[in-house]
Amino acid sequence: MKVHKINFINSLILMIFGLWGFIDVNTPIPETGMSMTALIPVIFGFILLLCSKGIKNSNKVIAHIGVLVTVLILIGLGKPLGSQIEKGGIGLFRVSIMMLSSLIALVYFVRNFIENRSK
């Protein structure tokens, strides 16, 4: 599979699962205020979605921005993963899937960079 397709899938997963997490976190107790941090993966997913066309067209700058955003979201999901491991439940599933898709996208980015470098 091409790196731009993997990036597109990763961006969709981040946006869908991030919105799911936002709704799940804010639905049970709305009087405590809304947790906007659950929208961080959605924002990063949207940025990656915007990068998809440039990655498809082999734009190196946009591809490097995509890698940077992917690495940042992997690092950023580390803390939620730790708290979800303690809590368990569906939140652990959501965070794990977002991290797994981002890791797979990162591997495809690196493989693509190596392949392009060898040409």
SEFITOR-645353 format. One record per residue: x, y, z of N, C-alpha, C in turn; residue number from 1. Coordinates in steps of 0.05 Angstrom, whole numbers, plus 32768, in hexadecimal, padded with zeros to 4 digits. Example, Ala and Ser with C-alpha at 12.3 -4.5 7.8 and 13.67 -1.06 7.14 Angstrom:
<atoms>
<atom n_x="8108" n_y="7F8E" n_z="809C" ca_x="80F6" ca_y="7FA6" ca_z="809C" c_x="8108" c_y="7FBE" c_z="809C" nr="1"/>
<atom n_x="8101" n_y="7FD3" n_z="808E" ca_x="8111" ca_y="7FEB" ca_z="808F" c_x="8102" c_y="8001" c_z="809D" nr="2"/>
</atoms>
This chain:
<atoms>
<atom n_x="8011" n_y="7FE8" n_z="8000" ca_x="8000" ca_y="8000" ca_z="8000" c_x="8012" c_y="8019" c_z="8000" nr="1"/>
<atom n_x="8008" n_y="802D" n_z="7FF3" ca_x="8017" ca_y="8046" ca_z="7FF0" c_x="8016" c_y="8056" c_z="800A" nr="2"/>
<atom n_x="802B" n_y="8066" n_z="800E" ca_x="802D" ca_y="8076" ca_z="8027" c_x="8017" c_y="808A" c_z="8029" nr="3"/>
<atom n_x="800E" n_y="8096" n_z="8013" ca_x="7FF9" ca_y="80AA" ca_z="8015" c_x="7FDE" c_y="809D" c_z="801E" nr="4"/>
<atom n_x="7FDA" n_y="8084" n_z="8016" ca_x="7FC1" ca_y="8076" ca_z="801E" c_x="7FC2" c_y="806F" c_z="803C" nr="5"/>
<atom n_x="7FDA" n_y="8067" n_z="8045" ca_x="7FDD" ca_y="8061" ca_z="8062" c_x="7FDA" c_y="807A" c_z="8072" nr="6"/>
<atom n_x="7FE5" n_y="8090" n_z="8068" ca_x="7FE2" ca_y="80AA" ca_z="8076" c_x="7FC4" c_y="80B2" c_z="8077" nr="7"/>
<atom n_x="7FB6" n_y="80AE" n_z="8061" ca_x="7F99" ca_y="80B4" ca_z="8060" c_x="7F8A" c_y="80A3" c_z="8075" nr="8"/>
<atom n_x="7F8F" n_y="8089" n_z="8075" ca_x="7F82" ca_y="8077" ca_z="8088" c_x="7F88" c_y="807F" c_z="80A5" nr="9"/>
<atom n_x="7FA2" n_y="8085" n_z="80AA" ca_x="7FAA" ca_y="808E" ca_z="80C5" c_x="7F9B" c_y="80A8" c_z="80CD" nr="10"/>
<atom n_x="7F99" n_y="80BB" n_z="80BB" ca_x="7F8C" ca_y="80D4" ca_z="80C1" c_x="7F6E" c_y="80CF" c_z="80C8" nr="11"/>
<atom n_x="7F61" n_y="80BD" n_z="80B9" ca_x="7F45" ca_y="80B7" ca_z="80BE" c_x="7F42" c_y="80A9" c_z="80D9" nr="12"/>
<atom n_x="7F54" n_y="8096" n_z="80DF" ca_x="7F53" ca_y="8089" ca_z="80F9" c_x="7F56" c_y="809D" c_z="8110" nr="13"/>
<atom n_x="7F69" n_y="80AF" n_z="810D" ca_x="7F6E" ca_y="80C3" ca_z="8122" c_x="7F55" c_y="80D4" c_z="8126" nr="14"/>
<atom n_x="7F49" n_y="80DD" n_z="8110" ca_x="7F32" ca_y="80EE" ca_z="8112" c_x="7F1A" c_y="80E0" c_z="811D" nr="15"/>
<atom n_x="7F14" n_y="80C8" n_z="8114" ca_x="7EFC" ca_y="80B9" ca_z="811D" c_x="7EFF" c_y="80B0" c_z="813A" nr="16"/>
<atom n_x="7F16" n_y="80A4" n_z="8140" ca_x="7F1A" ca_y="809A" ca_z="815C" c_x="7F1D" c_y="80B2" c_z="816F" nr="17"/>
<atom n_x="7F29" n_y="80C8" n_z="8166" ca_x="7F2B" ca_y="80E0" ca_z="8177" c_x="7F10" c_y="80EC" c_z="817D" nr="18"/>
<atom n_x="7EFF" n_y="80ED" n_z="8169" ca_x="7EE3" ca_y="80F7" ca_z="816D" c_x="7ED4" c_y="80E5" c_z="8180" nr="19"/>
<atom n_x="7ED7" n_y="80CB" n_z="817C" ca_x="7ECA" ca_y="80B7" ca_z="818D" c_x="7ED3" c_y="80BB" c_z="81AA" nr="20"/>
<atom n_x="7EED" n_y="80BF" n_z="81AE" ca_x="7EF8" ca_y="80C4" ca_z="81C9" c_x="7EED" c_y="80DE" c_z="81D4" nr="21"/>
<atom n_x="7EEB" n_y="80F2" n_z="81C4" ca_x="7EE1" ca_y="810C" ca_z="81CD" c_x="7EC4" c_y="8109" c_z="81D7" nr="22"/>
<atom n_x="7EB4" n_y="80FC" n_z="81C6" ca_x="7E97" ca_y="80F7" ca_z="81CE" c_x="7E95" c_y="80E6" c_z="81E6" nr="23"/>
<atom n_x="7EA5" n_y="80D1" n_z="81E8" ca_x="7EA4" ca_y="80BE" ca_z="81FE" c_x="7EAD" c_y="80CC" c_z="8218" nr="24"/>
<atom n_x="7EC1" n_y="80DD" n_z="8217" ca_x="7ECB" ca_y="80EA" ca_z="822F" c_x="7EB8" c_y="80FF" c_z="8239" nr="25"/>
<atom n_x="7EAB" n_y="810D" n_z="8226" ca_x="7E9A" ca_y="8124" ca_z="822E" c_x="7E7D" c_y="811D" c_z="8232" nr="26"/>
<atom n_x="7E74" n_y="8106" n_z="822A" ca_x="7E57" ca_y="80FF" ca_z="822D" c_x="7E4E" c_y="80F9" c_z="8249" nr="27"/>
<atom n_x="7E5D" n_y="80E8" n_z="8259" ca_x="7E52" ca_y="80E1" ca_z="8273" c_x="7E4E" c_y="80F7" c_z="8287" nr="28"/>
<atom n_x="7E61" n_y="810A" n_z="8288" ca_x="7E60" ca_y="811F" ca_z="829C" c_x="7E63" c_y="813A" c_z="828E" nr="29"/>
<atom n_x="7E4F" n_y="8145" n_z="8281" ca_x="7E53" ca_y="815E" ca_z="8273" c_x="7E56" c_y="8176" c_z="8285" nr="30"/>
<atom n_x="7E4E" n_y="8174" n_z="829E" ca_x="7E50" ca_y="818C" ca_z="82B0" c_x="7E6C" c_y="8191" c_z="82B9" nr="31"/>
<atom n_x="7E7F" n_y="817F" n_z="82B5" ca_x="7E9A" ca_y="8183" ca_z="82BE" c_x="7EAA" c_y="8193" c_z="82A9" nr="32"/>
<atom n_x="7E9E" n_y="8198" n_z="8292" ca_x="7EAC" ca_y="81A7" ca_z="827D" c_x="7EB6" c_y="8193" c_z="8268" nr="33"/>
<atom n_x="7EBC" n_y="819E" n_z="8251" ca_x="7EC5" ca_y="818D" ca_z="823B" c_x="7EE3" c_y="818A" c_z="823B" nr="34"/>
<atom n_x="7EEC" n_y="8172" n_z="8235" ca_x="7F08" ca_y="816C" ca_z="8233" c_x="7F10" c_y="816F" c_z="8215" nr="35"/>
<atom n_x="7F1D" n_y="8185" n_z="8210" ca_x="7F25" ca_y="818B" ca_z="81F4" c_x="7F3E" c_y="817B" c_z="81EC" nr="36"/>
<atom n_x="7F4D" n_y="8170" n_z="81FF" ca_x="7F65" ca_y="8161" ca_z="81F8" c_x="7F5E" c_y="8148" c_z="81E8" nr="37"/>
<atom n_x="7F46" n_y="813E" n_z="81EA" ca_x="7F3E" ca_y="8127" ca_z="81DA" c_x="7F3D" c_y="812E" c_z="81BC" nr="38"/>
<atom n_x="7F3D" n_y="8147" n_z="81B5" ca_x="7F3C" ca_y="814F" ca_z="8199" c_x="7F57" c_y="8152" c_z="818C" nr="39"/>
<atom n_x="7F6C" n_y="814E" n_z="819C" ca_x="7F88" ca_y="8151" ca_z="8191" c_x="7F8C" c_y="813D" c_z="817A" nr="40"/>
<atom n_x="7F85" n_y="8123" n_z="817D" ca_x="7F89" ca_y="8111" ca_z="8166" c_x="7F78" c_y="8119" c_z="814E" nr="41"/>
<atom n_x="7F61" n_y="8125" n_z="8152" ca_x="7F51" ca_y="812E" ca_z="813C" c_x="7F5F" c_y="8144" c_z="812C" nr="42"/>
<atom n_x="7F6B" n_y="8156" n_z="813B" ca_x="7F7A" ca_y="816C" ca_z="812E" c_x="7F92" c_y="8161" c_z="811E" nr="43"/>
<atom n_x="7FA1" n_y="814F" n_z="812B" ca_x="7FB8" ca_y="8144" ca_z="811D" c_x="7FAF" c_y="8133" c_z="8105" nr="44"/>
<atom n_x="7F99" n_y="8125" n_z="8108" ca_x="7F8E" ca_y="8116" ca_z="80F1" c_x="7F86" c_y="8127" c_z="80DA" nr="45"/>
<atom n_x="7F7B" n_y="813F" n_z="80E0" ca_x="7F73" ca_y="8152" ca_z="80CC" c_x="7F8C" c_y="815D" c_z="80BD" nr="46"/>
<atom n_x="7FA1" n_y="8162" n_z="80CC" ca_x="7FBA" ca_y="816C" ca_z="80C0" c_x="7FC5" c_y="8156" c_z="80AE" nr="47"/>
<atom n_x="7FC5" n_y="813D" n_z="80B7" ca_x="7FCF" ca_y="8127" ca_z="80A6" c_x="7FBD" c_y="8124" c_z="808D" nr="48"/>
<atom n_x="7FA4" n_y="8128" n_z="8090" ca_x="7F92" ca_y="8126" ca_z="8079" c_x="7F99" c_y="813C" c_z="8064" nr="49"/>
<atom n_x="7F9F" n_y="8154" n_z="806E" ca_x="7FA7" ca_y="8169" ca_z="805C" c_x="7FC1" c_y="8163" c_z="804D" nr="50"/>
<atom n_x="7FD2" n_y="8153" n_z="805A" ca_x="7FEC" ca_y="814C" ca_z="804E" c_x="7FEA" c_y="8135" c_z="8039" nr="51"/>
<atom n_x="7FD4" n_y="8127" n_z="8038" ca_x="7FD1" ca_y="8110" ca_z="8027" c_x="7FD7" c_y="8115" c_z="800A" nr="52"/>
<atom n_x="7FCC" n_y="812B" n_z="7FFF" ca_x="7FD0" ca_y="8131" ca_z="7FE3" c_x="7FEE" c_y="8137" c_z="7FDD" nr="53"/>
<atom n_x="7FFB" n_y="8146" n_z="7FEE" ca_x="8017" ca_y="814C" ca_z="7FEA" c_x="8028" c_y="8133" c_z="7FED" nr="54"/>
<atom n_x="8021" n_y="8121" n_z="7FFF" ca_x="8030" ca_y="8108" ca_z="8001" c_x="802C" c_y="80F7" c_z="7FE8" nr="55"/>
<atom n_x="8014" n_y="80F7" n_z="7FDE" ca_x="800F" ca_y="80E8" ca_z="7FC5" c_x="801F" c_y="80F3" c_z="7FAE" nr="56"/>
<atom n_x="8023" n_y="810D" n_z="7FAD" ca_x="8032" ca_y="811A" ca_z="7F98" c_x="8050" c_y="811B" c_z="7F9D" nr="57"/>
<atom n_x="8059" n_y="810C" n_z="7FB1" ca_x="8075" ca_y="810A" ca_z="7FB9" c_x="8082" c_y="8124" c_z="7FC1" nr="58"/>
<atom n_x="8073" n_y="8136" n_z="7FCE" ca_x="807E" ca_y="814E" ca_z="7FD8" c_x="808D" c_y="8148" c_z="7FF2" nr="59"/>
<atom n_x="80A7" n_y="814C" n_z="7FF1" ca_x="80B8" ca_y="8144" ca_z="8008" c_x="80B2" c_y="8155" c_z="8021" nr="60"/>
<atom n_x="80AD" n_y="816E" n_z="801E" ca_x="80A8" ca_y="817F" ca_z="8035" c_x="808E" c_y="8176" c_z="8043" nr="61"/>
<atom n_x="8079" n_y="8171" n_z="8034" ca_x="8060" ca_y="8168" ca_z="803F" c_x="8063" c_y="814C" c_z="804B" nr="62"/>
<atom n_x="8072" n_y="813B" n_z="803E" ca_x="8077" ca_y="8120" ca_z="8049" c_x="8086" c_y="8122" c_z="8064" nr="63"/>
<atom n_x="8099" n_y="8134" n_z="8066" ca_x="80A7" ca_y="8138" ca_z="8080" c_x="8094" c_y="8144" c_z="8095" nr="64"/>
<atom n_x="8082" n_y="8155" n_z="808D" ca_x="806F" ca_y="8160" ca_z="80A0" c_x="805D" c_y="8149" c_z="80AA" nr="65"/>
<atom n_x="8055" n_y="8138" n_z="8097" ca_x="8045" ca_y="8120" ca_z="809F" c_x="8053" c_y="810E" c_z="80B3" nr="66"/>
<atom n_x="806C" n_y="810A" n_z="80AE" ca_x="807C" ca_y="80F9" ca_z="80C1" c_x="807D" c_y="8107" c_z="80DC" nr="67"/>
<atom n_x="8083" n_y="8120" n_z="80DC" ca_x="8085" ca_y="812F" ca_z="80F5" c_x="806A" c_y="812E" c_z="8105" nr="68"/>
<atom n_x="8054" n_y="8132" n_z="80F7" ca_x="803A" ca_y="8131" ca_z="8105" c_x="8035" c_y="8115" c_z="810F" nr="69"/>
<atom n_x="803C" n_y="8101" n_z="80FF" ca_x="8038" ca_y="80E5" ca_z="8108" c_x="8049" c_y="80DE" c_z="8121" nr="70"/>
<atom n_x="8061" n_y="80E7" n_z="8121" ca_x="8072" ca_y="80E3" ca_z="8138" c_x="8067" c_y="80F1" c_z="8151" nr="71"/>
<atom n_x="805E" n_y="810A" n_z="814D" ca_x="8053" ca_y="811A" ca_z="8163" c_x="803A" c_y="810C" c_z="816F" nr="72"/>
<atom n_x="8029" n_y="8102" n_z="815E" ca_x="8011" ca_y="80F5" ca_z="8168" c_x="8018" c_y="80DB" c_z="8176" nr="73"/>
<atom n_x="802C" n_y="80CD" n_z="816D" ca_x="8035" ca_y="80B4" ca_z="817B" c_x="803F" c_y="80BB" c_z="8197" nr="74"/>
<atom n_x="804F" n_y="80D0" n_z="8198" ca_x="8059" ca_y="80D9" ca_z="81B3" c_x="8042" c_y="80E3" c_z="81C4" nr="75"/>
<atom n_x="8031" n_y="80F3" n_z="81B8" ca_x="801A" ca_y="80FF" ca_z="81C6" c_x="8007" c_y="80EA" c_z="81D1" nr="76"/>
<atom n_x="8004" n_y="80D4" n_z="81C4" ca_x="7FF1" ca_y="80BF" ca_z="81CD" c_x="7FFD" c_y="80AD" c_z="81E3" nr="77"/>
<atom n_x="8016" n_y="80B2" n_z="81EA" ca_x="8023" ca_y="80A2" ca_z="81FF" c_x="8016" c_y="80A6" c_z="821A" nr="78"/>
<atom n_x="8011" n_y="80BE" n_z="8222" ca_x="8005" ca_y="80C3" ca_z="823C" c_x="7FE8" c_y="80B9" c_z="823D" nr="79"/>
<atom n_x="7FD7" n_y="80BE" n_z="8229" ca_x="7FBC" ca_y="80B2" ca_z="822A" c_x="7FBD" c_y="8093" c_z="822B" nr="80"/>
<atom n_x="7FD1" n_y="8087" n_z="821E" ca_x="7FD3" ca_y="806A" ca_z="821F" c_x="7FD9" c_y="8061" c_z="823B" nr="81"/>
<atom n_x="7FEA" n_y="806F" n_z="8249" ca_x="7FF1" ca_y="8068" ca_z="8265" c_x="7FD9" c_y="8069" c_z="8277" nr="82"/>
<atom n_x="7FC9" n_y="807F" n_z="8274" ca_x="7FB1" ca_y="8082" ca_z="8285" c_x="7F9C" c_y="806E" c_z="827D" nr="83"/>
<atom n_x="7F9A" n_y="8067" n_z="8264" ca_x="7F85" ca_y="8054" ca_z="825B" c_x="7F8D" c_y="8037" c_z="8263" nr="84"/>
<atom n_x="7FA7" n_y="8031" n_z="8265" ca_x="7FAF" ca_y="8017" ca_z="826F" c_x="7FA6" c_y="8013" c_z="828B" nr="85"/>
<atom n_x="7FA7" n_y="8028" n_z="829C" ca_x="7F9E" ca_y="8027" ca_z="82B7" c_x="7F7F" c_y="8023" c_z="82B8" nr="86"/>
<atom n_x="7F71" n_y="8032" n_z="82A8" ca_x="7F54" ca_y="8031" ca_z="82A8" c_x="7F49" c_y="8019" c_z="829A" nr="87"/>
<atom n_x="7F56" n_y="8011" n_z="8283" ca_x="7F4C" ca_y="7FFB" ca_z="8273" c_x="7F34" c_y="8005" c_z="8263" nr="88"/>
<atom n_x="7F26" n_y="7FF2" n_z="8257" ca_x="7F0D" ca_y="7FF8" ca_z="8249" c_x="7F12" c_y="8001" c_z="822C" nr="89"/>
<atom n_x="7EFD" n_y="800D" n_z="8221" ca_x="7EFD" ca_y="8014" ca_z="8205" c_x="7F11" c_y="802B" c_z="81FE" nr="90"/>
<atom n_x="7F17" n_y="803B" n_z="8212" ca_x="7F2B" ca_y="8051" ca_z="820D" c_x="7F46" c_y="8045" c_z="8206" nr="91"/>
<atom n_x="7F4E" n_y="802F" n_z="8213" ca_x="7F67" ca_y="8022" ca_z="820C" c_x="7F67" c_y="8018" c_z="81EF" nr="92"/>
<atom n_x="7F50" n_y="800E" n_z="81E6" ca_x="7F4E" ca_y="8005" ca_z="81CB" c_x="7F51" c_y="801C" c_z="81B8" nr="93"/>
<atom n_x="7F44" n_y="8033" n_z="81BD" ca_x="7F46" ca_y="804A" ca_z="81AC" c_x="7F62" c_y="8054" c_z="81A9" nr="94"/>
<atom n_x="7F6F" n_y="8058" n_z="81C0" ca_x="7F8A" ca_y="8063" ca_z="81BF" c_x="7F9E" c_y="804F" c_z="81B2" nr="95"/>
<atom n_x="7F9A" n_y="8036" n_z="81B7" ca_x="7FAC" ca_y="8022" ca_z="81AB" c_x="7FA9" c_y="8021" c_z="818D" nr="96"/>
<atom n_x="7F90" n_y="8023" n_z="8183" ca_x="7F8C" ca_y="8023" ca_z="8166" c_x="7F98" c_y="803C" c_z="8159" nr="97"/>
<atom n_x="7F95" n_y="8053" n_z="8166" ca_x="7FA1" ca_y="806C" ca_z="815B" c_x="7FC0" c_y="806A" c_z="815B" nr="98"/>
<atom n_x="7FCB" n_y="805F" n_z="8170" ca_x="7FE8" ca_y="805C" ca_z="8171" c_x="7FF2" c_y="8047" c_z="815C" nr="99"/>
<atom n_x="7FE4" n_y="8031" n_z="8159" ca_x="7FEB" ca_y="801D" ca_z="8146" c_x="7FEA" c_y="8028" c_z="812A" nr="100"/>
<atom n_x="7FD5" n_y="8036" n_z="8123" ca_x="7FD3" ca_y="8041" ca_z="8108" c_x="7FE9" c_y="8055" c_z="8103" nr="101"/>
<atom n_x="7FEF" n_y="8066" n_z="8117" ca_x="8004" ca_y="8079" ca_z="8113" c_x="8020" c_y="806C" c_z="8111" nr="102"/>
<atom n_x="8024" n_y="8057" n_z="8120" ca_x="803D" ca_y="8048" ca_z="811E" c_x="8040" c_y="803B" c_z="8102" nr="103"/>
<atom n_x="802B" n_y="802F" n_z="80F8" ca_x="802B" ca_y="8024" ca_z="80DD" c_x="8031" c_y="8039" c_z="80C8" nr="104"/>
<atom n_x="8024" n_y="8050" n_z="80CB" ca_x="8028" ca_y="8066" ca_z="80B8" c_x="8045" c_y="8070" c_z="80B9" nr="105"/>
<atom n_x="8051" n_y="8071" n_z="80D1" ca_x="806C" ca_y="8079" ca_z="80D4" c_x="807F" c_y="8066" c_z="80C7" nr="106"/>
<atom n_x="807A" n_y="804C" n_z="80CA" ca_x="808A" ca_y="8037" ca_z="80BD" c_x="8089" c_y="803B" c_z="809E" nr="107"/>
<atom n_x="8071" n_y="803F" n_z="8094" ca_x="806E" ca_y="8044" ca_z="8077" c_x="807D" c_y="805D" c_z="806E" nr="108"/>
<atom n_x="807C" n_y="8072" n_z="807D" ca_x="808A" ca_y="808A" ca_z="8077" c_x="80A8" c_y="8085" c_z="8075" nr="109"/>
<atom n_x="80B3" n_y="8077" n_z="8089" ca_x="80D0" ca_y="8071" ca_z="808A" c_x="80D7" c_y="8060" c_z="8072" nr="110"/>
<atom n_x="80C7" n_y="804B" n_z="806D" ca_x="80CD" ca_y="8039" ca_z="8056" c_x="80CD" c_y="8049" c_z="803C" nr="111"/>
<atom n_x="80BA" n_y="805C" n_z="803A" ca_x="80B8" ca_y="806C" ca_z="8021" c_x="80D0" c_y="807E" c_z="801F" nr="112"/>
<atom n_x="80D9" n_y="808A" n_z="8035" ca_x="80F1" ca_y="809B" ca_z="8034" c_x="8109" c_y="808B" c_z="802C" nr="113"/>
<atom n_x="810C" n_y="8073" n_z="8037" ca_x="8123" ca_y="8062" ca_z="8030" c_x="8122" c_y="805A" c_z="8013" nr="114"/>
<atom n_x="810B" n_y="8053" n_z="8009" ca_x="8107" ca_y="804C" ca_z="7FED" c_x="810E" c_y="8063" c_z="7FDB" nr="115"/>
<atom n_x="8104" n_y="807B" n_z="7FE1" ca_x="810A" ca_y="8092" ca_z="7FD1" c_x="8128" c_y="809A" c_z="7FD2" nr="116"/>
<atom n_x="8134" n_y="8096" n_z="7FE9" ca_x="8150" ca_y="809C" ca_z="7FEC" c_x="8162" c_y="808A" c_z="7FDB" nr="117"/>
<atom n_x="815A" n_y="8070" n_z="7FD9" ca_x="816A" ca_y="805D" ca_z="7FCA" c_x="8167" c_y="8061" c_z="7FAC" nr="118"/>
<atom n_x="8152" n_y="806F" n_z="7FA3" ca_x="814F" ca_y="8075" ca_z="7F87" c_x="8162" c_y="808B" c_z="7F80" nr="119"/>
</atoms>
